[in-house]
Amino acid sequence: MNDYLVFALFFIAIAIGWLLGRRNRNLSSPVRDLPGQYYKGLNYLLDGRPDGAVDAFINALEVNTETLETHIALGNLLRKRGEVDRAIRIHQNLLARPSLPRAQVHRAHLELARDYISAGLLDRAERLLKDLVTESPVQRRASQWHLMDIYQSEREWQQAIDIAGDLLPRKSLLGGSGNDATEDPGQPVPVVLSHYYCELAAEHHQAGDLVSARYLLQEALSRDKQCVRASIMLGAVEYDAGRYKQAIKALRRVRQQDPLYVSESVATLRACFRELGEEKALRSYLMECLELYPSPTLLLATVEDLREVEGQEVAERFLVEQLEKMPSLRGLEKLVSLQADSHEGDIRENLGLLQRLVQRLIEERPSYRCGHCGFAGRHLHWFCPGCKYWGTISPIRGTSME
C-alpha cells in the first residue's frame, strides 16, 4: 500500500469525522458520540490496514447531500488504485438512497459509468451514459466524451463520429459558441473527429469503395484542415482510382500542413509521377523539399530518384555531398550499399558486413516520436498508445543517429 493512499485515507477520515461531528451537533441531544465504525476505521489506518479502514468508513458515513462528495472521492480513489469492485459498490450505495436530489443522483451515475469503463463493462457504461445524455444537461457533455471513448475502443467509428459531431462548438446567432468546450478533456473535438473519419475511410478503402473513402477523407479535411493523415490517405485513394493528378495535389498539401510528414508521401508521389511520365517533376519537388526541410528520409528518397533516372554514379556523388552537410546513419548505410553494388570480391563482402552493422545500429533507434508524451517506436501510429492522442506521432528529424 503506498504512502499516497494512506495519506488520502487519513484526509478522508478527518472529513468523515468532521461531517459526523457536525451532524451530531445539529441533533437535539446535548452529547452524541461518533459511530464506533469511525473509530474502528481509524484503528485500521493506524495498524497499517487501509483496506479495512475503507469498509469501516463506508459503514460509518451516512449518505446525504453533505457527505456525497466524500463518498465520491473515496470511490474515485479506489478506482484509481484498481479496486474497481469496491468503487462500484460505493457508487451503487449512493444510488440506493432515494432521498438524494436528482442532480446528485446523476453525478453518482456518471461515476458508476466510469467504474464500469475501468472494469471493462462497456455495455453497462454505455447504457448509463446514454441515459445521462438524455436526462442530465449538467453531465451531458462529460457523458458524451465517455461515450466517444467507448465507441473508439470498440472501433464503432460511425457512432463515434455522431457523438463527436454533437460535441463540436456551434455558433450562436450573436456570434458566440453555443456549447462550452473549455473543460473538455484531451484534444480539440475537430482533431479527434477528423481521425475518426480517417479510420472509417480506411475501412471503405480496404473494401474497395473508393468513392465513400474519398468523401470521408474530404470530410476529415473539412473538420481539420491540418490533418496530414487525411491528405496522405486521400493521395493513396486517388492513386488507386487512377486519378494521378488529384493524388499529387493531395500529397503536395502535406508540405503546408506539416513538413515532417513529407517523407511519408514520397512513395505514392513517385508512383503517381511515374504513371504520368513526369519523373523530373518529382525530382524537382524532392530537391525543393530537401533544401527547405532537410531530413535523412527525404535525402534517401532523392538519392533513389537520382539513381533511377541519372545513374548510380550521380546518386552516389550527390549523397556524399549531402552527408558532409547532414551526417546520418541512414545516409551512411545507403552510401555503403551503393559502394557495395559497384565492387566485387572481398571489398564487396567487407562493405556488406559494414552495411549490416550500420543497419543494426539503425534498428536500435526509434524512427517516430510522439510530440505530446514522448512515446517512441519504429512505426508510425496515428493513435499514440502512450497518451491516447491522435496525430501526435511524427518522424524524428534533425539527429545524426537517424
C-alpha positions as CSV (number, residue, x, y, z in Angstrom):
1,M,0.0,0.0,0.0
2,N,1.6,3.3,-1.0
3,D,2.0,6.4,1.2
4,Y,-0.3,8.4,-1.1
5,L,-3.2,6.1,-0.4
6,V,-2.6,6.2,3.4
7,F,-2.4,10.0,3.3
8,A,-5.6,10.2,1.2
9,L,-7.4,7.9,3.6
10,F,-6.3,10.0,6.6
11,F,-7.7,13.0,4.9
12,I,-11.0,11.3,4.2
13,A,-11.1,10.1,7.8
14,I,-10.8,13.7,9.0
15,A,-13.5,14.8,6.6
16,I,-15.8,12.0,7.8
17,G,-15.2,12.8,11.4
18,W,-15.9,16.5,10.8
19,L,-19.1,15.6,8.9
20,L,-20.3,13.2,11.6
21,G,-19.5,15.7,14.4
22,R,-21.4,18.5,12.5
23,R,-24.4,16.2,12.2
24,N,-24.3,15.3,15.9
25,R,-24.1,19.0,16.9
26,N,-27.4,19.5,15.0
27,L,-29.2,16.8,16.9
28,S,-31.4,17.6,19.9
29,S,-29.4,15.5,22.4
30,P,-26.6,17.5,24.0
31,V,-23.9,14.9,23.5
32,R,-23.6,12.3,20.8
33,D,-20.6,10.1,20.2
34,L,-19.1,9.4,16.8
35,P,-20.1,6.0,15.5
36,G,-18.0,3.1,16.5
37,Q,-17.3,2.3,12.9
38,Y,-15.4,5.6,12.6
39,Y,-13.0,4.7,15.4
40,K,-12.7,1.2,14.0
41,G,-11.6,2.8,10.7
42,L,-9.0,4.9,12.4
43,N,-7.6,1.9,14.2
44,Y,-7.3,0.1,10.9
45,L,-5.3,3.1,9.5
46,L,-3.0,3.2,12.5
47,D,-2.4,-0.5,12.3
48,G,-1.4,-0.2,8.6
49,R,-4.6,-1.9,7.3
50,P,-6.2,0.7,5.0
51,D,-8.3,-1.9,3.2
52,G,-10.3,-2.5,6.4
53,A,-10.4,1.3,7.0
54,V,-12.2,1.8,3.7
55,D,-15.0,-0.6,4.7
56,A,-15.3,0.9,8.1
57,F,-15.6,4.5,6.9
58,I,-18.2,3.5,4.3
59,N,-20.3,1.9,7.1
60,A,-19.8,5.0,9.4
61,L,-20.7,7.7,7.0
62,E,-24.4,8.2,6.3
63,V,-25.3,9.1,2.7
64,N,-26.8,12.5,2.3
65,T,-26.2,15.7,0.4
66,E,-23.4,16.8,2.7
67,T,-21.5,13.5,2.5
68,L,-21.9,12.8,-1.2
69,E,-18.6,14.4,-2.2
70,T,-16.7,12.4,0.4
71,H,-18.3,9.1,-0.9
72,I,-17.5,10.0,-4.5
73,A,-13.9,11.0,-3.6
74,L,-13.4,7.7,-1.8
75,G,-14.9,5.7,-4.7
76,N,-12.6,7.6,-7.2
77,L,-9.6,6.9,-5.1
78,L,-10.4,3.2,-5.1
79,R,-10.9,3.2,-8.9
80,K,-7.6,4.8,-9.5
81,R,-6.0,2.1,-7.3
82,G,-7.5,-0.5,-9.5
83,E,-10.0,-1.7,-6.9
84,V,-12.9,-1.2,-9.2
85,D,-15.3,-3.6,-7.4
86,R,-15.2,-1.5,-4.3
87,A,-15.6,1.7,-6.2
88,I,-18.7,0.2,-7.9
89,R,-20.1,-0.8,-4.5
90,I,-19.7,2.7,-3.1
91,H,-21.3,4.4,-6.1
92,Q,-24.1,1.9,-6.2
93,N,-24.7,2.5,-2.5
94,L,-25.2,6.2,-3.3
95,L,-27.8,5.3,-6.0
96,A,-29.7,3.2,-3.4
97,R,-30.6,6.4,-1.5
98,P,-33.9,7.8,-2.9
99,S,-33.5,10.9,-0.8
100,L,-30.7,12.4,-2.9
101,P,-31.5,15.3,-5.2
102,R,-31.7,14.4,-8.9
103,A,-28.6,16.3,-9.8
104,Q,-26.5,14.3,-7.2
105,V,-28.0,11.0,-8.5
106,H,-26.8,12.0,-12.0
107,R,-23.4,12.7,-10.6
108,A,-23.3,9.2,-8.9
109,H,-24.5,7.7,-12.2
110,L,-21.5,9.3,-14.1
111,E,-19.0,8.0,-11.5
112,L,-20.6,4.5,-11.7
113,A,-20.2,4.6,-15.5
114,R,-16.6,5.5,-15.1
115,D,-16.2,2.5,-12.8
116,Y,-17.7,0.2,-15.4
117,I,-15.4,1.6,-18.1
118,S,-12.4,0.8,-15.8
119,A,-13.8,-2.7,-15.3
120,G,-14.2,-3.2,-19.0
121,L,-18.0,-3.4,-18.6
122,L,-18.6,-1.2,-21.6
123,D,-22.2,-2.2,-22.3
124,R,-23.3,-1.2,-18.8
125,A,-21.3,2.0,-19.0
126,E,-22.9,2.8,-22.4
127,R,-26.4,2.4,-21.1
128,L,-25.8,4.7,-18.1
129,L,-24.1,7.3,-20.3
130,K,-26.9,7.3,-22.9
131,D,-29.4,7.9,-20.1
132,L,-27.3,10.8,-18.7
133,V,-27.1,12.4,-22.2
134,T,-30.9,12.4,-22.3
135,E,-31.7,13.3,-18.7
136,S,-28.9,15.5,-17.3
137,P,-27.9,18.8,-19.1
138,V,-25.1,19.2,-16.5
139,Q,-23.5,15.8,-17.1
140,R,-24.4,15.6,-20.8
141,R,-21.1,16.8,-22.3
142,A,-18.9,14.7,-19.9
143,S,-21.1,11.6,-20.7
144,Q,-20.7,12.2,-24.4
145,W,-16.9,12.3,-24.1
146,H,-17.0,8.9,-22.3
147,L,-19.4,7.5,-24.9
148,M,-17.0,8.7,-27.6
149,D,-14.1,6.9,-25.9
150,I,-16.2,3.7,-25.7
151,Y,-17.0,3.7,-29.4
152,Q,-13.4,4.5,-30.2
153,S,-12.2,1.5,-28.2
154,E,-14.8,-0.7,-29.9
155,R,-13.9,0.7,-33.3
156,E,-17.5,1.8,-33.9
157,W,-16.4,4.8,-36.0
158,Q,-19.8,6.0,-37.2
159,Q,-21.2,6.1,-33.7
160,A,-18.0,7.9,-32.5
161,I,-18.5,10.4,-35.4
162,D,-22.1,11.0,-34.4
163,I,-21.1,11.8,-30.8
164,A,-18.1,13.9,-31.8
165,G,-20.4,15.9,-34.2
166,D,-22.7,16.7,-31.3
167,L,-19.7,17.9,-29.3
168,L,-18.5,20.4,-31.9
169,P,-18.9,24.0,-30.9
170,R,-21.8,25.6,-32.5
171,K,-22.0,29.3,-33.4
172,S,-24.9,31.2,-31.9
173,L,-26.8,34.0,-33.7
174,L,-24.8,36.5,-31.7
175,G,-21.5,35.0,-32.9
176,G,-20.6,33.2,-29.7
177,S,-20.2,29.5,-29.1
178,G,-23.3,27.5,-28.5
179,N,-21.7,25.0,-26.1
180,D,-18.9,25.3,-23.6
181,A,-15.8,23.3,-24.5
182,T,-13.4,25.0,-22.1
183,E,-13.3,22.0,-19.8
184,D,-13.1,19.2,-22.4
185,P,-10.5,16.6,-21.7
186,G,-7.8,15.8,-24.2
187,Q,-7.6,17.1,-27.8
188,P,-9.9,19.5,-29.6
189,V,-13.0,17.8,-30.9
190,P,-12.3,18.7,-34.6
191,V,-8.9,17.0,-34.4
192,V,-10.3,13.8,-33.0
193,L,-13.3,13.8,-35.4
194,S,-11.0,14.1,-38.4
195,H,-9.2,10.9,-37.4
196,Y,-12.5,9.1,-36.9
197,Y,-13.3,10.0,-40.5
198,C,-9.9,8.6,-41.5
199,E,-10.5,5.4,-39.6
200,L,-13.8,4.9,-41.3
201,A,-12.3,5.8,-44.7
202,A,-9.6,3.2,-44.2
203,E,-12.3,0.5,-43.8
204,H,-14.1,1.7,-47.0
205,H,-10.8,1.9,-48.9
206,Q,-9.9,-1.7,-47.9
207,A,-13.3,-2.8,-49.0
208,G,-12.7,-1.2,-52.4
209,D,-15.3,1.5,-52.0
210,L,-13.1,4.4,-53.2
211,V,-16.0,6.8,-53.6
212,S,-17.0,6.6,-50.0
213,A,-13.4,6.7,-48.8
214,R,-12.8,9.9,-50.8
215,Y,-15.9,11.5,-49.4
216,L,-15.0,10.6,-45.8
217,L,-11.4,12.0,-46.2
218,Q,-12.8,15.2,-47.6
219,E,-15.0,15.4,-44.5
220,A,-11.9,14.9,-42.4
221,L,-10.2,17.8,-44.0
222,S,-13.2,20.0,-43.6
223,R,-13.1,19.4,-39.9
224,D,-9.4,19.8,-39.6
225,K,-7.5,21.4,-42.5
226,Q,-4.2,20.5,-40.9
227,C,-5.0,16.7,-40.9
228,V,-1.9,15.3,-42.6
229,R,-3.2,11.8,-42.3
230,A,-6.3,12.7,-44.4
231,S,-4.1,14.1,-47.2
232,I,-1.8,11.1,-47.3
233,M,-4.7,8.7,-47.3
234,L,-6.5,10.8,-50.0
235,G,-3.4,10.6,-52.2
236,A,-3.5,6.8,-51.9
237,V,-7.2,6.6,-52.7
238,E,-6.8,8.8,-55.7
239,Y,-3.9,6.8,-56.9
240,D,-5.9,3.6,-56.7
241,A,-8.7,5.3,-58.6
242,G,-6.2,6.2,-61.4
243,R,-6.6,9.9,-60.7
244,Y,-2.9,10.7,-60.5
245,K,-3.0,14.4,-60.7
246,Q,-5.6,14.6,-57.9
247,A,-3.4,12.3,-55.9
248,I,-0.4,14.6,-56.4
249,K,-2.4,17.6,-55.4
250,A,-3.4,15.9,-52.1
251,L,0.1,14.7,-51.4
252,R,1.7,18.1,-52.1
253,R,-0.6,19.6,-49.5
254,V,1.3,17.7,-46.8
255,R,4.2,20.1,-47.0
256,Q,2.0,23.0,-46.0
257,Q,0.3,21.0,-43.3
258,D,3.4,19.6,-41.6
259,P,6.7,19.2,-43.5
260,L,7.8,16.5,-41.1
261,Y,5.5,14.1,-42.9
262,V,6.7,14.8,-46.4
263,S,8.8,11.7,-46.3
264,E,5.6,9.6,-45.7
265,S,4.2,10.8,-49.0
266,V,7.2,10.1,-51.3
267,A,6.4,6.5,-52.2
268,T,2.9,7.3,-53.5
269,L,4.2,10.5,-55.2
270,R,6.8,8.6,-57.0
271,A,4.2,6.1,-58.3
272,C,2.0,8.9,-59.5
273,F,4.7,10.8,-61.3
274,R,5.9,7.6,-62.9
275,E,2.4,6.9,-64.2
276,L,2.3,10.4,-65.7
277,G,5.8,10.1,-67.1
278,E,6.9,13.2,-65.2
279,E,9.8,11.8,-63.1
280,K,11.7,15.1,-63.5
281,A,8.9,17.0,-61.8
282,L,9.2,14.6,-58.8
283,R,13.0,15.2,-58.6
284,S,12.5,19.0,-58.6
285,Y,9.9,18.7,-55.8
286,L,12.1,16.5,-53.7
287,M,15.1,18.8,-54.2
288,E,13.0,21.7,-53.1
289,C,11.7,19.9,-50.0
290,L,15.2,18.7,-49.1
291,E,16.5,22.3,-49.2
292,L,13.7,23.7,-47.1
293,Y,13.2,20.8,-44.7
294,P,16.3,18.5,-44.7
295,S,15.9,15.0,-43.3
296,P,17.6,11.7,-43.9
297,T,14.4,10.2,-45.2
298,L,14.0,12.9,-47.8
299,L,17.6,12.6,-48.7
300,L,17.3,8.9,-49.3
301,A,14.2,9.4,-51.5
302,T,16.0,12.0,-53.6
303,V,19.1,9.7,-53.9
304,E,16.9,6.8,-55.1
305,D,15.2,9.0,-57.6
306,L,18.6,10.2,-58.9
307,R,19.9,6.6,-59.1
308,E,16.9,5.5,-61.2
309,V,16.9,8.5,-63.6
310,E,20.6,9.6,-63.9
311,G,22.5,6.6,-62.7
312,Q,24.3,5.3,-59.7
313,E,27.4,7.5,-60.0
314,V,25.4,10.7,-59.9
315,A,23.4,9.5,-57.0
316,E,26.5,8.5,-55.0
317,R,28.2,11.8,-55.6
318,F,25.1,13.7,-54.5
319,L,24.8,11.6,-51.4
320,V,28.4,12.2,-50.4
321,E,27.9,16.0,-50.7
322,Q,24.8,15.8,-48.6
323,L,26.3,13.7,-45.9
324,E,29.0,16.3,-45.4
325,K,26.3,18.8,-44.6
326,M,24.0,16.4,-42.8
327,P,25.6,13.3,-41.4
328,S,23.3,10.4,-40.6
329,L,23.4,6.7,-40.1
330,R,20.7,6.0,-42.6
331,G,22.6,8.1,-45.2
332,L,25.8,6.2,-44.4
333,E,24.0,2.9,-44.8
334,K,22.8,4.0,-48.2
335,L,26.3,5.1,-49.3
336,V,27.8,1.7,-48.2
337,S,25.0,0.0,-50.2
338,L,25.8,1.9,-53.3
339,Q,29.5,1.3,-52.9
340,A,28.9,-2.4,-52.4
341,D,26.9,-2.6,-55.7
342,S,29.9,-1.3,-57.6
343,H,32.6,-3.6,-56.2
344,E,33.3,-7.3,-56.3
345,G,35.1,-9.9,-54.1
346,D,36.5,-9.2,-50.7
347,I,35.7,-5.5,-50.9
348,R,32.0,-6.2,-51.6
349,E,31.9,-8.7,-48.7
350,N,33.5,-6.2,-46.3
351,L,31.2,-3.5,-47.4
352,G,28.2,-5.9,-46.9
353,L,29.4,-6.6,-43.3
354,L,29.7,-2.8,-42.6
355,Q,26.2,-2.3,-44.1
356,R,24.8,-4.9,-41.8
357,L,26.4,-3.4,-38.7
358,V,25.1,0.1,-39.6
359,Q,21.6,-1.5,-40.1
360,R,21.7,-3.0,-36.6
361,L,22.5,0.4,-35.2
362,I,19.6,2.0,-37.1
363,E,17.2,-0.7,-35.9
364,E,18.0,0.1,-32.3
365,R,16.9,3.7,-32.8
366,P,13.3,4.8,-32.9
367,S,12.1,6.4,-36.2
368,Y,9.0,8.1,-34.8
369,R,8.2,10.0,-31.6
370,C,5.0,11.4,-30.0
371,G,5.3,15.2,-29.5
372,H,2.9,15.0,-26.6
373,C,4.1,12.2,-24.3
374,G,7.5,11.2,-25.9
375,F,6.5,7.7,-26.8
376,A,8.9,6.4,-29.5
377,G,8.8,3.5,-31.9
378,R,9.9,2.1,-35.2
379,H,6.5,2.5,-36.9
380,L,4.1,5.4,-37.5
381,H,0.9,5.2,-35.4
382,W,-1.8,7.7,-35.9
383,F,-3.1,7.0,-32.4
384,C,-0.4,7.2,-29.7
385,P,-0.5,4.1,-27.5
386,G,1.1,6.1,-24.7
387,C,-1.0,9.3,-24.2
388,K,-4.0,8.2,-26.4
389,Y,-3.8,11.3,-28.5
390,W,-4.4,11.4,-32.3
391,G,-1.9,12.5,-34.8
392,T,0.9,13.5,-32.4
393,I,3.5,10.9,-33.6
394,S,5.7,12.1,-36.3
395,P,9.0,11.1,-37.9
396,I,12.1,12.0,-35.9
397,R,14.2,14.6,-37.7
398,G,17.4,16.5,-37.0
399,T,19.7,14.0,-35.3
400,S,22.8,12.4,-36.6
401,M,21.5,9.0,-35.3
402,E,18.7,8.9,-37.9
